[in-house]
């Protein structure tokens, strides 16, 4: 019998997944935490995560749910009916859109909702307009749907907000969808009602799907005034694109969740809202992908949405105070331009004025090199602009304690003097 030659062909990995980059924000945050665990006094502005504890009444609701055996079994893949009803009520209140609970899918965090939204509406080769700076996950989620992200950049001179003219210049006959985020991660920018209306009307005219990420919609701050309850200027809010252009609801998917408003990042509870046909295909995907979201987390989210909002408002006021502090302190660094964010909990300074200059014997030429310099020299972690689009910027989250925030910025002030 003739012996067979050993096979030389080796098994390969998925080309699609191999092309996906690790989340830059999580990578920087993990590096900062590793240094902290090693005893280094690192102050991290990297993570988009509130430093507050989840309100106790939400924790209590989860604890009570653990005593009901019904929660230990499979439940509808699209979510508990009572939670979907509560999400419908929130969508009407905060986004101005009346939806049936059947138009809602509860997901494992907002990130899964983003993934499923693109999977539902993007076909191979479709182009998705992606205003930049953008959250690091969007282009990867588009690529996983075999779509092509088309960046449309707006700098600090535009307060990081794209215009209809820019979108129209980027539109082609392959344009299928637009990503719309207000308030924005990473910039904290909030589109005005008129700006939102103009973009929505443009998308409606051209039959373009809108994926609108509203995860930060309850974290909006006044441009003037005290920000305290009762101050008229504190009534500022982010107007949903479907409220600005109601006719757009038939081609819009809203993604949202409890993570940011209620300090529930680790609970992994988000949702998507949209037209029934899009929700149907996304629900079919989820039925095979993960089935139902953890029932205990779902009941905790129900408590968050239907319970008292006092603590969530205190979180917002604390973020507003920190926002004012970090903007004022960063503005003291010569070469740094700091547009004032009106939402979320990020500031996105333009640091191009610091590049090409020598700092402690080093001359960074990119914001990636600058972020490395800041971490090495003064043990402060920030995410470089390359994670969100063009170089020349840094993202700093102010969702950390007031003392740490001030100390971190003062270290940077000392470095750049």
N, C-alpha and C positions, 0 to 999 in steps of 0.2 A: 504493500500500500504506500502510495506516495504521500510524504508528509507535507502538510500545508505550511506555507510561509507565514510567520506571525503577522498579524494585521498591523499596519502602520497608521491607519486612520484613527485619530483621537476624537472622542466626543467633544462637541463644542457647546458653548453657552449661547444664550439668546443674544443676538446682535442688538435688538431693540433695548433690552434691559442693560446690556453692557455699555450702551451709549448714554445712559442716564447718569447724571452727576449726583453726588451726595449733596444733601441740603447744606448750603454754605452757612446758614444761620445756626443750624444744629451743630455743625462741625466746629465753628468758632466757640459756641457755648460749651461744647464738650471739652475743648482744649482748656478753656478758662476754668471749668469745674475740676479738671484733672490737676491743674496747677494749684487751685485752692486746696484740694485734698492733700497735696504734697506739702502744704504749709505756706504756700506763697500768698501774700496779701493782694491777690488779684481782685480788681473791681470789674465786673462784667456788665457792659451795656448791650450784650449780644442777644439775649433771649427775649422773644416777644411773649413774656409770661408775667402776669401780675404777681406781685410778691405777697399779696394778701391771702389769708386762709379762706376757703369756701365758707360762706355764711352757715352758721350752725343749724339753722332750720332746714337747710338743704341736706346737710349731713344726717340730720335726724330722720328726714324722710327716707333716705337711703337705708338707714339702720332699721327702720320699721319695715321696709320692703323685704329685708332679709328674713323676716319671720313669716312671710306668706309663701308657702310652697309653690303657688302658681307661678311665681317669678323664677322658679328653677327650671322651667320648661320652655320649649320653643314658643314664640309668639309671632304674630304676622311680620314678615320680612320688612315690610314698609314702615313698621313702627306701631307702638301701642295706640289704639284708636283715641284714647283720652289725651295722649300727648300730641297727636296730630291735630286734634281739635284746639288745643292750647296754642300750638304753633300757628294755626290758621287765624286765631284771635290776635296774636302778636303781629302777624303779617298785615292784617287789616289796620291795626293801631299804628304801627311804626312804618309800614311801607305803603299804606293807603290802598292795598289790593285785597279785595274779597276773593277768597279761594275756598274750595271744598277740601276737606281733609284728604280726599282721594288724590289731590294734586300735590301731596307732600310725601317725601320719603325721609325717614330718620336714618342718619348715617353715623358711622364711627368717626366722629369729629368732622369739622368743616372741610378738612383736606380730602376725605373720601367723597364728599359732595362735589368738590371741584373736579376730582378725577372723573366721577360718573357723569357730570354735566358735559364735559368734553367728549366722553365716550358716546353720549346720546346724540350729539348733533354734528360731530366731525367725521368726515370720510377721508380715506387716504388722499393726500395731496391738497386737501382744503387749506386755505390760508385763514389764520386767526389773527386779527389785529390786536396787538398787545402794547398798550401804552406803557412807556418806561419813564422812570424807574418802576419795576414790577416786583411782586413777591416772587422769590426764587423758585417756587414750585410750579408756577403757571407754565413756563415754557416746557418743562419736563412733562407735565400732564398733557399738554397739547401734543407733544411728540409721541407719547404713549398711545394717543388716539390716531397716530399716523398723520397728524396735521402738521402744518408749517407755521410756526410763530413769526409774525411780522412786527418787529419793534417800531414803535412810533414814540420818539423821545421828546420830552418837554423838560427843560432845565429849570434851575432856580429862578431865572428871569421870568418864567411863566408860572411860578409857584408850583411847578411839577404837574401842570394840568394841560392835557392836549386839547387842541381845537378841532372843530369840524373840518376846517381847511386842511389840517394835517392828516386827519383820518381819510378824507376824500382823496388826497394825493397818494395815500398808500393803498387805496382800494383797487382791486382788480376783479376780473370776472371769476376768480377763484376764491374771493373773500366770502367766507361762510359765517364767521362769528366775530364778535368784539368782546373783549374783556373790559368791564367797567367796574372800578373800585373806588368808592367814596363813602367814608374816609379811607385813605390809602395806607397800606403797608407796602413800601417802607417809608413814605414821605410824610404821612399825616395830613396830606392835602385833602380838602373837602370842596367839591364842585358846588357852585352856587345853583339855586333853582333854575336860573336862566341858562346856565352852561349845561346843566343836566338835560333840560328840555330840548336844547338845540341838538345835542348828541343823540338823544332818543328819537327825535323827529327824523334825523339823518338816517339812523339805523332802520327805522320803520319804512322810510322811502325806498331804501335799497334792499329790503327783505333780508336783513342781516340778523342772525341770532345774537342776543346779548346775554353774556354770562356775567351777572352782577353779584359781586361778593360784598355782602352787607354785614360781615362779622363784627365790624366796629361801629355799626350805626348808632349805638347807644352811648358811644364815647365821643361826644362832640363838645367843643368849648367855645365860649364867646370870644369874639375878636377884640371886644372892649368890655369894660365894666368889671364887676367883682366876681362874676361867675356863681354867686350865691343864689339860692332859691328866692324868688321874688324880684330879682333884678331882671328887667325886661330883656337885656342883652343876653341873658342866660337861656333864652328860648331858642337860640340857634340850634338847628338840627340838620342832619343830612337828608335831603329829599330823595327818595327812591326814584329810580328812572321810570318805574311803572306808575308811580304817582304823578310824575311830571308829564308823562305821555301814556295815558291809560290804554290806548290802542296797541301799545307795544307788548302788552301782557301775553299775547298769543305767540310771541317769539322771544320770550325772556325766561331765563332760569335764574332764580334767586338762590344764593347759598348763604347759610348763616349758622349760628350755633351759640352755645352758652359759655364757651371757653373764656372769652375776654371780658365780657360784662360782669360775670359772676365769679371770676377767679376759679374756673373749672377746667383748666387746660388738660389735666390728667384724667378727667372723667370721660373724655372722648365722645362727645355728643354734639352732633351737628345735624343739618337737614338741608334738603333742596326743595324748592317750590317751583312749579312750572306748569305749562300746558299738559293736558292729560296724555297726549301722544308721546311727548318727550319723557314724562314721568313713567309711563308704561314701559318703555324700553329700558330706562334706568332701573326700574324695579325688577325687571327680568334679570338684568345683570347682577343686581345685589342678591337676588335669590340664590344665585350660584356662587357669588363671590364670598358672602359672609353670613347669609340669612339675617336674622334679627340682631339689632344692637343689644348689648347687655341690658337686661331688664331693670337692674338696680339703677344703672346710670340714667335710663329713661325716666324712671320715677323721680330721681333726683332733679332732672331737668324740668319735669312737670312742676315740682315744688318751686324751682327757681322762677319759672315763667308766671306762675299763678300766685305766688306768695308775696310778702312785703318787699318793696323795692328800696327800702331805706338804706341798706348796706351797699347795694349797687350804686346808689347815688353818692354815698360817701366815698366809694372807690373813685368815682368820676371826679369828684371835687379834689381828691388827693392827687390824681393824675394832672388835673389842671394846674394845681399849685406847683408841681414838679416841672410841668411844661414851661411855665413862666420862668422858673429858676434856671433850667438848663439852657433855654434860649438866651437869657440875659448873660449867663456866664460864658457860653461859647462865643457870643458876639464880642467878648473882650479879647479874643485871640486874633491878632492881626493876620490877615490872609484867609480868614474863614468867613463865609457868607451863610447866614442862617435864616432862611424863610421861616416864618412862624407857623407851625402846624396848627390846624384847627380841629383835628380829630385823631383817633387811635392813641397810641402812646409811644410815638417815635419822633425823633427830630432827624433831619437829613441834611446836614451842612455840606455846602460846596467847599471842598478843601483844596481846590486846584492852586490857590495862592500859597499853599505850604509845600507844593511839589517843586522839585528842582532846586531846592535850597538845602544847605547843610545843617543837620541837627545832630549834635553830639557825635560828629565825625561821620555821619551817614547822610546820603543825599537820595531820598526816595523820589522816584519818578512816576509812580502809580499809587493809587489809593490802597492797593494790596500791600505794597511795600511800606506805605505809611502806617497801615494798621499793624503790621508786624513790628515796626519801629516803636509804636506806642506801647504795644504789649511788652516788648523786650526792655524798654528803657524805664517805663513808669508803671508797668503792670496794670494796664487798663485795656480791656478787650472791647473792640468795636468791630462791626462787620463792614468790610470794604465795599465800595460801589460796584465792583465787578460782579458781585453776587446778584445785583439787581438791574444791571445794564451797563452803561459806560463807566469807565474809571473816573476818579476825581471827586468822589463823594464818600461819606461814611454814614452808616445808620447807627444811631444810638437809641436804645430803648430807655425810656425814663420810668419803666415799671419796676423800679427798685427803691430801696429806702432812701429817704431824704439825705441822711448823713453820707451814705455811700455815694449817692449821686453827686453831691457837692465835692466830696473828696476826689472822686474820679475826674471831674472837670478841672479841678484845681491842679491835679497832677499834670493834666494836658497843658494847662496854662503855663505851668513851670517849664515844661519841656519846650514849648514853642515861644520862649522869650529870649 
